[in-house]
Amino acid sequence: MAFLVIIVLAILLSGIKILNEWERAPVLTLGRYAGMKGPGIIYVTPFISRIPMRISTRLQTYSFMVEQTLTKDNVPVDVDAVMYSMVADPEKCVLKAENYIDATRYASQTTLREVIGQTMFDELLAEREKVGEIARRIIDEKTEAWGVKVTSVEVRDIKIPSALQDAMSRQAQAERERRARVTLALAEVQAAEKMVDAANLYKGNEKAFQLRWMNMLYELGLQGRGPLIIIPANIPSAGVSTIGLLGVEDLTGEKKEKKEKGISEEAKGEGRSGGRRRGGRGTEGKTGDEGSEGKAEP
């Protein structure tokens, strides 16, 4: 008798269940849905009622990959994504879907394939958040029928063929080179404009130009490499030597003028000396004739 009592008590006590705060348990009495119970201590009548499953109301994550999916411009990609979902209506999860977890996962995979097929490759790379938001909205519309709320869909990684990666790398490198050249050209233009402005300022103020020239020499001396600076001896107090730059042409021009003047003076001197010589010969002839005439008279 005592043994039977113990058995009866064990059977009655077996109906006591303890559910966590985030768990809900549907109760089926003689095969019919009797309601949702939990959390805490609940009692289920043995042999009459049962709990088919325990449903967690916490946020659930599901990582999945969509392989060899063509984009709108026919580029094959492998997309790795993560979906965040949670149970919004436990009753629908029990009555509307045999396995609401698998149903949500399959819906996420097929929906992401559809979204990728309607998206251009460049848009998929540049606007992942937009693609994830479109996928989340479509998946949430599907899973609403069995009481699951999809909170977010994030695209973690996009894998593309190696040949396409090389082409994209060359394209990016060419684009960087183009930008570098354009930047360098703009810098040259700006530097040329500033140099023209500085030249105009120095043109109107010779003292400023002389001070700038002296500052350049000072900066060269501060380099610490022991530079050798050759400064002409006929340099003024400050400024560029007359020998430097265009002064060489002026100096050579002056030398040419001096040579031409010397040649002309030599020519004039030769002309004068020749005239004198001719004049001397004439006087000598005259004196000889006079002498001979003087001798003939006696």
C-alpha distance (Angstrom), angle and dihedral (degrees) to the residues before:
residue distance angle dihedral
M1 . . .
A2 3.74 . .
F3 3.77 88.7 .
L4 3.81 91.3 56.4
V5 3.78 90.4 49.5
I6 3.75 90.7 52.7
I7 3.79 90.7 49.9
V8 3.79 92.4 49.9
L9 3.79 91.8 48.3
A10 3.79 90.9 49.9
I11 3.78 91.1 51.4
L12 3.79 92.5 48.4
L13 3.78 92.9 46.3
S14 3.80 91.3 49.7
G15 3.78 88.2 72.5
I16 3.82 91.9 68.0
K17 3.80 111.5 102.1
I18 3.79 130.7 -179.6
L19 3.81 118.5 -149.5
N20 3.79 126.2 -168.4
E21 3.75 122.5 -120.7
W22 3.82 93.1 -98.5
E23 3.81 95.7 44.1
R24 3.77 130.6 93.6
A25 3.82 126.2 -172.5
P26 3.80 126.2 -156.9
V27 3.80 113.6 -143.8
L28 3.80 121.6 -146.3
T29 3.81 116.2 -164.5
L30 3.77 113.1 -163.7
G31 3.80 87.9 -20.4
R32 3.76 96.8 -51.5
Y33 3.77 125.6 110.5
A34 3.77 108.1 -103.9
G35 3.78 100.0 177.0
M36 3.77 144.0 -82.9
K37 3.79 121.2 -68.5
G38 3.78 136.0 -169.5
P39 2.92 175.8 65.7
G40 3.82 109.4 122.9
I41 3.81 128.0 12.4
I42 3.79 115.9 -10.1
Y43 3.78 132.8 172.0
V44 3.77 125.0 -136.7
T45 3.77 118.4 -171.4
P46 3.79 108.6 -117.4
F47 3.84 118.3 -117.9
I48 3.81 90.3 5.2
S49 3.79 105.6 57.9
R50 3.73 131.0 30.5
I51 3.81 141.8 179.4
P52 3.83 111.6 -125.7
M53 3.82 95.6 -169.9
R54 3.75 145.9 -14.2
I55 3.79 117.0 -117.8
S56 3.80 121.8 -150.3
T57 3.78 116.9 -146.0
R58 3.79 94.0 -164.8
L59 3.78 124.6 109.3
Q60 3.78 111.7 -83.5
T61 3.79 128.5 -158.4
Y62 3.75 127.0 -150.5
S63 3.81 123.2 -172.5
F64 3.78 116.3 -159.8
M65 3.80 139.5 162.8
V66 3.79 129.1 -141.3
E67 3.80 108.3 -152.0
Q68 3.81 130.3 -156.7
T69 3.78 96.1 -1.4
L70 3.80 118.8 164.2
T71 3.78 119.1 -133.9
K72 3.79 123.3 -142.5
D73 3.82 90.3 -87.5
N74 3.85 92.4 48.7
V75 3.80 99.6 -102.7
P76 3.84 114.0 147.3
V77 3.79 112.4 -131.6
D78 3.80 138.8 170.4
V79 3.79 111.7 -141.4
D80 3.79 123.7 -161.8
A81 3.80 113.2 -161.1
V82 3.80 142.0 168.4
M83 3.79 126.3 -142.4
Y84 3.82 125.4 -158.8
S85 3.80 116.8 -158.3
M86 3.78 140.8 157.1
V87 3.80 137.9 -169.5
A88 3.78 111.4 -95.3
D89 3.83 99.4 172.4
P90 3.84 115.0 25.1
E91 3.80 92.0 -172.5
K92 3.81 92.5 60.4
C93 3.80 90.6 46.5
V94 3.80 88.8 60.0
L95 3.79 101.1 38.3
K96 3.84 103.3 33.0
A97 3.82 102.7 41.8
E98 3.76 132.1 37.5
N99 3.80 90.9 -149.0
Y100 3.78 111.5 8.3
I101 3.83 93.0 -175.0
D102 3.82 94.8 58.3
A103 3.78 91.1 41.7
T104 3.80 91.0 54.6
R105 3.80 92.8 48.1
Y106 3.79 94.8 50.0
A107 3.79 90.9 46.4
S108 3.80 90.6 53.0
Q109 3.82 93.2 51.4
T110 3.79 96.2 48.2
T111 3.79 92.9 43.5
L112 3.78 93.5 51.3
R113 3.81 89.8 51.5
E114 3.79 89.6 53.2
V115 3.78 92.8 49.1
I116 3.82 92.6 48.3
G117 3.80 90.6 49.8
Q118 3.81 89.5 56.5
T119 3.82 95.2 46.7
M120 3.79 129.8 82.4
F121 3.78 117.4 -121.2
D122 3.81 95.3 -117.9
E123 3.80 90.6 48.5
L124 3.80 90.5 49.9
L125 3.80 90.7 54.6
A126 3.79 96.9 42.7
E127 3.83 101.7 37.3
R128 3.79 107.8 39.5
E129 3.78 93.0 146.7
K130 3.78 91.1 55.1
V131 3.81 91.9 50.0
G132 3.81 90.9 47.7
E133 3.80 91.7 50.0
I134 3.80 92.3 51.3
A135 3.80 90.5 49.3
R136 3.82 91.8 47.4
R137 3.79 92.9 52.7
I138 3.82 93.2 49.9
I139 3.81 93.8 45.0
D140 3.79 91.4 47.9
E141 3.80 90.5 54.0
K142 3.80 89.7 54.0
T143 3.80 97.9 44.1
E144 3.79 93.6 46.0
A145 3.81 87.3 80.9
W146 3.81 91.7 67.5
G147 3.80 98.4 35.7
V148 3.81 102.7 -98.8
K149 3.80 122.1 133.4
V150 3.82 117.4 -152.9
T151 3.79 108.7 -151.5
S152 3.81 101.5 179.7
V153 3.80 144.9 -2.7
E154 3.80 116.9 -161.6
V155 3.80 128.0 -172.2
R156 3.80 106.5 -138.1
D157 3.79 103.0 178.0
I158 3.79 140.5 2.6
K159 3.79 117.5 -155.5
I160 3.78 120.1 -162.1
P161 3.83 132.4 -179.7
S162 3.80 117.3 -78.5
A163 3.82 93.0 -119.7
L164 3.78 90.1 56.3
Q165 3.80 90.4 47.2
D166 3.82 90.3 55.6
A167 3.80 91.2 49.3
M168 3.80 91.5 49.2
S169 3.80 90.5 47.9
R170 3.80 91.6 53.1
Q171 3.78 90.5 46.9
A172 3.79 92.1 51.0
Q173 3.80 91.4 47.3
A174 3.80 91.7 50.5
E175 3.80 90.1 48.9
R176 3.81 91.4 51.4
E177 3.81 91.0 49.2
R178 3.80 90.3 50.0
R179 3.78 91.5 51.4
A180 3.80 91.2 47.1
R181 3.79 91.9 52.1
V182 3.78 92.6 46.7
T183 3.80 90.3 49.3
L184 3.80 91.1 48.9
A185 3.81 91.3 49.1
L186 3.80 91.5 50.1
A187 3.79 89.8 49.0
E188 3.81 90.3 51.6
V189 3.80 91.0 50.1
Q190 3.79 92.4 49.5
A191 3.80 91.9 45.4
A192 3.81 90.6 50.1
E193 3.80 91.2 50.4
K194 3.80 91.5 50.1
M195 3.79 91.5 47.1
V196 3.80 90.4 52.0
D197 3.80 90.1 50.2
A198 3.80 90.9 48.7
A199 3.81 91.3 48.5
N200 3.78 90.2 52.2
L201 3.81 90.2 51.2
Y202 3.80 93.0 48.0
K203 3.79 90.2 46.9
G204 3.77 91.1 61.4
N205 3.82 95.4 41.9
E206 3.80 117.5 43.7
K207 3.80 93.8 -179.3
A208 3.79 91.1 58.0
F209 3.80 89.4 51.6
Q210 3.81 91.3 50.3
L211 3.83 91.4 50.0
R212 3.77 90.6 48.8
W213 3.79 90.5 51.3
M214 3.80 91.0 51.5
N215 3.81 90.4 48.2
M216 3.81 90.1 54.1
L217 3.79 90.2 54.4
Y218 3.79 89.8 48.9
E219 3.81 91.7 51.6
L220 3.78 90.9 50.6
G221 3.76 89.8 53.1
L222 3.82 91.7 52.3
Q223 3.81 93.8 59.4
G224 3.79 90.5 88.9
R225 3.79 95.7 -139.0
G226 3.75 95.7 107.8
P227 3.82 97.6 -111.5
L228 3.79 118.6 -162.3
I229 3.79 110.7 -131.2
I230 3.81 117.8 -169.7
I231 3.80 112.5 -153.2
P232 3.83 119.6 -176.5
A233 3.81 117.7 -118.0
N234 3.77 94.9 -128.0
I235 3.78 92.2 59.1
P236 3.83 116.8 136.7
S237 3.78 123.6 -126.9
A238 3.81 90.3 -79.7
G239 3.76 131.5 -9.0
V240 3.76 142.1 58.1
S241 3.78 118.9 -41.3
T242 3.77 118.8 -110.1
I243 3.80 87.4 -124.5
G244 3.77 92.8 58.5
L245 3.76 126.5 82.5
L246 3.84 110.2 -13.0
G247 3.82 93.3 -3.6
V248 3.81 90.8 85.7
E249 3.78 91.3 62.9
D250 3.80 91.1 48.7
L251 3.79 90.8 49.4
T252 3.80 93.3 49.4
G253 3.80 89.0 47.1
E254 3.79 90.8 54.6
K255 3.81 90.3 49.5
K256 3.79 90.8 52.0
E257 3.81 91.3 50.5
K258 3.81 90.4 50.1
K259 3.79 91.0 50.4
E260 3.80 91.5 49.4
K261 3.81 90.9 48.7
G262 3.82 90.2 49.0
I263 3.79 91.7 50.6
S264 3.80 92.5 49.1
E265 3.80 91.9 48.3
E266 3.79 90.7 49.8
A267 3.80 90.0 51.4
K268 3.79 91.3 50.5
G269 3.80 91.2 48.2
E270 3.79 91.5 51.4
G271 3.79 90.2 49.8
R272 3.78 92.1 52.7
S273 3.77 94.3 46.4
G274 3.81 90.8 50.2
G275 3.77 90.9 52.2
R276 3.74 91.2 50.1
R277 3.77 91.6 50.9
R278 3.77 91.4 50.8
G279 3.79 91.0 48.8
G280 3.82 91.4 51.6
R281 3.78 92.6 52.3
G282 3.84 90.8 52.0
T283 3.77 93.5 52.9
E284 3.74 90.9 48.3
G285 3.82 89.9 55.3
K286 3.71 91.9 49.7
T287 3.78 94.5 50.9
G288 3.79 90.1 49.8
D289 3.75 92.9 52.5
E290 3.77 92.2 47.2
G291 3.78 90.2 50.8
S292 3.74 93.0 51.4
E293 3.75 91.6 47.6
G294 3.78 89.9 50.0
K295 3.72 91.1 52.2
A296 3.83 93.0 49.4
E297 3.79 95.2 55.5
P298 3.73 98.7 70.3
